[in-house]
Structure formats: structure tokens, C-alpha cells
Amino acid sequence: MSLVLTGAGGQLGVVLRPRLVARGIPLRAVDIAPITPVDPRETTVIGDLRDPAIVDQALHGATAVLHLAGTSVERPLPEIIENNLVALHALYEGARRHNVQRIVFASSNHTIGMYQVGHRLGLSDPYRPDGLYGLSKLWGEGMGRLYWDKYGIEGVALRIGSALPRPTEARHLSTWLGHEDLEHLVMQSLTAPISDYRPVWGVSANTRSWWNNAEAAELGYRPTQNAEDFATEIADVPDAGWDCQGGAFAAAR
């Protein structure tokens, strides 16, 4: 596998880059801002993914893409459109030109953030985005489906919960994705033998999880981290009165 990692300088990119290189994966790290290779085995491409020339430079010779780039918080619609829609379309078109086999896309729990806390969800439940950011991730998941159905590009959309070193608030007892489980889920999403497109939840084995992750188990995902191990440390932290799964995103007006 020759892997391209977009958004390599972002919050999750900096966690995953050294882990992927340590696994011996030929890695090309892509970001709009300057980044330094973490290892001699890693190459970098600096530029804007809305530029087809940058996309071609990034994807030449690649077999898979882990797409983490884009706006990851609630922002004005024009910014979200450019970074999460236009750039994603340019990436998929590049993948089509370069015969990339699989794209693993960082979707988000904010695609379903307006469901009530405690409501048990499966992947067949309707979208209920909690803002423009979550809405853009619906576009991303739809893009993955389109490019599988029409062009045969395999896809996994990771509906990432709260990817943090450890849970820090009450909501995370249900949504936490520990870094070890994140790495494991990414690897299974990149390497499991599939011939389709599918979303999965990006969440650890939390006792209080709201999400049925049977589809991730089909990829061989076996999470070992559990937010409950930290419950006594955050039990006295108020939950800010949020009553929807998207937390602050859903509460914002």
C-alpha cells in the first residue's frame, strides 16, 4: 500500500503520521501549511487540494488515501463549501485520474448530532446534522457513495466521535475514540478486504456508547479502550446542559 494522508498537520494527522510510518507504510503527507517529515521514509506535498496540480502531485502512484483535511469546526458556509466540498470533489476526481483503489474519509458524529443523548443509533438511522460542518460531512459521505457506485473507488467513512488522548467531559463517556483505537480503526479501514463503500462509527469500546458499531467489527475493528476507565475522574464535571449528542455544536444557535 502506498498511502496519502491529507491534513497531515492537523490534530489527528500529527497523531497518525508517526504511527503509520512506524508500521512501514510508504507515506506521503499533504497539508496546506508547511510540515516537516517525521521520518526519512515520509515525503511531503504542500499545497491547496482545490488545485488539481497539487492533487496530481499528491496522488501520483498512490493506492489509498486517508483524507483528514478540511474545516473541522463550525465556520461560515463559504469557508466550509471551499474546504469540505470543493476540495473533496477535487480529491475524488484526482483519485479517479490516478486509479486510487480506496479512500478513507474522516466524517463526523456531527452528521447525527441532533439526536437526543442516550438515543441508541445504527448506521441506517437518518442523518440529523447539528450544523453546517455536520452538513458538509453528509456531502462527504454521499461523495464516497457516488464514487464507489459510478467509478469503483472503495470507501470507508469514519464517523469520528471525540478523538482525544483521554475523555475530559461527561459527553466523552459515550463518544470517546482513544488514539490506540483510532490507529487500529484506520488500519482496518485501509486494509480490510472490502469491495464497496461503507460508513462506520469512529468510537472506542465505551460502556455508555450510543452507537451500534457492528459494521466496523466487520472490518476487523476490535477496540480495546473504554472511556469508563476515566469516569471517576470526570464524574463531577458538569455537562453544560447539552441534551443532544452533538454537544456544543448542537447547542450553538
C-alpha positions as CSV (number, residue, x, y, z in Angstrom):
1,M,0.0,0.0,0.0
2,S,1.2,3.5,-0.9
3,L,-0.7,5.9,1.3
4,V,-1.5,9.6,1.0
5,L,-2.5,11.4,4.2
6,T,-4.2,14.7,3.8
7,G,-4.5,17.2,6.6
8,A,-1.2,15.8,7.9
9,G,-0.5,18.8,10.1
10,G,-3.9,18.7,11.8
11,Q,-5.0,17.4,15.2
12,L,-5.4,13.8,14.0
13,G,-2.7,13.9,11.4
14,V,0.1,14.6,13.9
15,V,-1.1,11.6,15.9
16,L,-1.3,9.2,13.0
17,R,1.8,10.2,10.9
18,P,4.5,8.7,13.1
19,R,2.3,5.6,13.8
20,L,1.8,4.9,10.1
21,V,5.5,5.4,9.3
22,A,6.4,3.1,12.2
23,R,4.3,0.4,10.5
24,G,6.5,0.7,7.4
25,I,3.8,2.2,5.2
26,P,5.1,4.4,2.4
27,L,3.5,7.7,3.4
28,R,3.0,10.9,1.5
29,A,1.9,13.7,3.9
30,V,-0.2,16.5,2.4
31,D,-1.1,19.8,4.1
32,I,-1.8,23.4,3.0
33,A,0.8,24.7,5.6
34,P,4.4,23.7,5.7
35,I,5.2,20.5,7.5
36,T,8.5,18.7,8.2
37,P,8.8,14.9,7.5
38,V,8.6,12.9,10.7
39,D,10.9,10.2,9.2
40,P,13.1,9.8,6.1
41,R,10.5,7.3,4.8
42,E,7.9,10.1,4.7
43,T,7.5,12.5,1.8
44,T,5.5,15.7,1.9
45,V,3.4,17.8,-0.5
46,I,2.5,21.3,0.5
47,G,-0.4,23.0,-1.3
48,D,-4.2,23.5,-1.6
49,L,-6.2,20.4,-2.6
50,R,-8.6,22.6,-4.6
51,D,-5.7,22.9,-7.1
52,P,-5.8,19.8,-9.5
53,A,-2.0,20.1,-9.9
54,I,-1.4,19.7,-6.2
55,V,-3.9,16.8,-6.1
56,D,-2.0,15.1,-9.0
57,Q,1.3,15.6,-7.2
58,A,-0.1,14.1,-4.1
59,L,-1.9,11.1,-5.6
60,H,0.7,10.0,-8.2
61,G,1.4,6.4,-7.6
62,A,-0.9,6.1,-4.6
63,T,-3.1,3.2,-3.9
64,A,-5.0,4.6,-0.9
65,V,-5.9,8.0,0.7
66,L,-6.7,8.8,4.3
67,H,-8.5,12.1,4.0
68,L,-8.4,14.2,7.2
69,A,-8.1,17.7,5.5
70,G,-10.8,20.3,5.7
71,T,-12.5,22.6,8.2
72,S,-13.2,20.6,11.3
73,V,-15.3,23.1,13.3
74,E,-18.4,25.2,12.7
75,R,-17.5,28.1,10.4
76,P,-19.3,30.3,7.8
77,L,-20.8,28.5,4.9
78,P,-18.4,29.8,2.2
79,E,-15.4,28.5,4.0
80,I,-17.0,25.1,4.6
81,I,-18.0,24.8,1.0
82,E,-14.5,25.5,-0.2
83,N,-12.6,23.3,2.2
84,N,-15.1,20.4,2.7
85,L,-16.9,20.3,-0.6
86,V,-14.8,21.8,-3.4
87,A,-11.6,20.3,-2.1
88,L,-13.1,16.9,-1.5
89,H,-14.5,16.8,-5.0
90,A,-11.1,17.7,-6.4
91,L,-9.6,14.9,-4.4
92,Y,-12.0,12.3,-5.7
93,E,-11.6,13.4,-9.2
94,G,-7.8,13.1,-8.7
95,A,-8.3,9.6,-7.3
96,R,-10.3,8.7,-10.4
97,R,-7.5,10.0,-12.7
98,H,-4.8,8.1,-10.8
99,N,-6.7,4.8,-10.2
100,V,-6.6,5.1,-6.4
101,Q,-8.2,2.0,-5.0
102,R,-9.6,3.2,-1.7
103,I,-10.4,6.5,0.2
104,V,-10.9,6.5,4.0
105,F,-12.7,9.7,4.8
106,A,-12.9,11.5,8.1
107,S,-16.6,12.0,8.6
108,S,-18.1,13.0,12.0
109,N,-20.6,12.3,14.7
110,H,-21.9,15.7,13.9
111,T,-23.8,14.2,11.0
112,I,-26.2,12.9,13.6
113,G,-25.6,15.4,16.4
114,M,-29.3,16.5,16.8
115,Y,-30.3,13.1,18.2
116,Q,-31.0,13.1,21.9
117,V,-28.4,12.0,24.3
118,G,-28.9,8.3,25.1
119,H,-30.7,7.5,21.8
120,R,-29.2,4.3,20.5
121,L,-28.2,4.7,16.8
122,G,-27.3,2.4,14.0
123,L,-25.9,3.5,10.7
124,S,-29.3,3.1,9.0
125,D,-30.8,5.8,11.1
126,P,-31.4,9.1,9.2
127,Y,-28.9,11.9,9.3
128,R,-29.6,14.7,11.7
129,P,-26.7,17.2,11.4
130,D,-26.2,19.7,14.1
131,G,-24.7,22.5,11.9
132,L,-23.1,23.4,8.7
133,Y,-20.0,21.4,9.5
134,G,-22.1,18.3,10.1
135,L,-24.0,19.0,6.9
136,S,-20.7,19.1,4.9
137,K,-19.9,15.6,6.2
138,L,-23.2,14.4,4.7
139,W,-21.8,15.7,1.4
140,G,-18.6,13.8,2.0
141,E,-20.3,10.5,2.8
142,G,-22.5,11.0,-0.3
143,M,-19.4,11.6,-2.4
144,G,-17.9,8.4,-1.2
145,R,-21.1,6.5,-2.2
146,L,-21.2,8.2,-5.6
147,Y,-17.6,7.4,-6.5
148,W,-18.0,3.8,-5.5
149,D,-21.2,3.3,-7.4
150,K,-20.0,5.0,-10.6
151,Y,-16.2,4.6,-10.6
152,G,-15.5,1.7,-8.2
153,I,-13.4,3.6,-5.7
154,E,-13.7,1.7,-2.4
155,G,-14.6,3.9,0.6
156,V,-14.9,3.9,4.3
157,A,-16.3,6.9,6.1
158,L,-15.3,7.2,9.7
159,R,-17.9,9.0,11.8
160,I,-15.4,10.1,14.3
161,G,-16.6,10.8,17.9
162,S,-14.2,12.6,20.3
163,A,-10.7,11.6,19.2
164,L,-8.6,12.6,22.2
165,P,-5.8,11.2,24.4
166,R,-8.4,10.8,27.1
167,P,-12.0,11.8,27.8
168,T,-12.4,15.1,29.6
169,E,-16.2,15.7,29.9
170,A,-19.3,13.7,30.5
171,R,-20.3,13.5,26.8
172,H,-17.0,11.8,26.1
173,L,-18.0,8.8,28.2
174,S,-20.2,7.9,25.1
175,T,-18.3,9.4,22.2
176,W,-14.6,9.0,23.0
177,L,-12.2,7.5,20.5
178,G,-8.8,6.8,22.0
179,H,-5.7,7.2,20.0
180,E,-4.8,3.5,20.0
181,D,-8.3,2.6,18.8
182,L,-8.1,5.4,16.2
183,E,-4.9,3.9,14.8
184,H,-6.4,0.4,14.8
185,L,-9.6,1.6,13.1
186,V,-7.7,3.5,10.4
187,M,-5.6,0.4,9.7
188,Q,-8.5,-1.9,9.4
189,S,-10.3,0.7,7.2
190,L,-7.3,0.8,4.9
191,T,-6.5,-2.9,4.7
192,A,-9.7,-4.9,5.3
193,P,-10.9,-6.8,2.2
194,I,-14.0,-4.9,1.0
195,S,-15.5,-4.1,-2.3
196,D,-18.0,-1.4,-1.5
197,Y,-18.5,1.9,0.3
198,R,-19.5,2.0,4.0
199,P,-19.7,4.3,6.9
200,V,-18.6,3.2,10.4
201,W,-18.6,4.8,13.8
202,G,-15.2,6.1,15.0
203,V,-15.6,5.3,18.7
204,S,-13.9,3.2,21.3
205,A,-15.5,0.3,23.3
206,N,-17.3,2.7,25.6
207,T,-19.7,1.2,28.1
208,R,-22.0,4.1,27.6
209,S,-21.7,4.3,23.8
210,W,-24.8,5.5,21.9
211,W,-23.7,3.8,18.6
212,N,-24.0,0.3,17.3
213,N,-20.7,-0.4,15.5
214,A,-21.3,-3.8,14.0
215,E,-20.2,-2.5,10.6
216,A,-16.8,-1.6,11.9
217,A,-16.5,-5.1,13.5
218,E,-17.0,-6.5,10.0
219,L,-13.7,-4.7,9.1
220,G,-11.9,-6.5,11.9
221,Y,-12.1,-3.5,14.3
222,R,-11.7,-4.7,17.9
223,P,-11.4,-1.6,20.1
224,T,-9.7,-2.1,23.5
225,Q,-10.1,1.4,25.1
226,N,-13.1,2.3,27.2
227,A,-14.0,5.8,28.5
228,E,-15.5,4.3,31.5
229,D,-11.9,3.8,32.8
230,F,-11.8,7.5,33.3
231,A,-15.4,8.0,34.6
232,T,-14.4,8.7,38.2
233,E,-12.1,11.5,37.1
234,I,-14.7,13.4,35.2
235,A,-17.9,12.5,37.1
236,D,-18.0,15.8,38.9
237,V,-17.5,17.9,35.7
238,P,-20.8,19.5,34.7
239,D,-22.1,18.6,31.2
240,A,-23.1,22.2,30.4
241,G,-26.7,21.2,30.0
242,W,-26.3,19.7,26.5
243,D,-29.2,17.3,25.6
244,C,-28.1,16.4,22.1
245,Q,-25.4,14.0,21.0
246,G,-23.5,16.8,19.2
247,G,-22.9,18.6,22.4
248,A,-21.8,22.2,21.9
249,F,-22.3,22.0,18.1
250,A,-26.0,21.2,18.7
251,A,-26.4,23.8,21.4
252,A,-25.0,26.6,19.3
253,R,-27.5,29.0,17.8
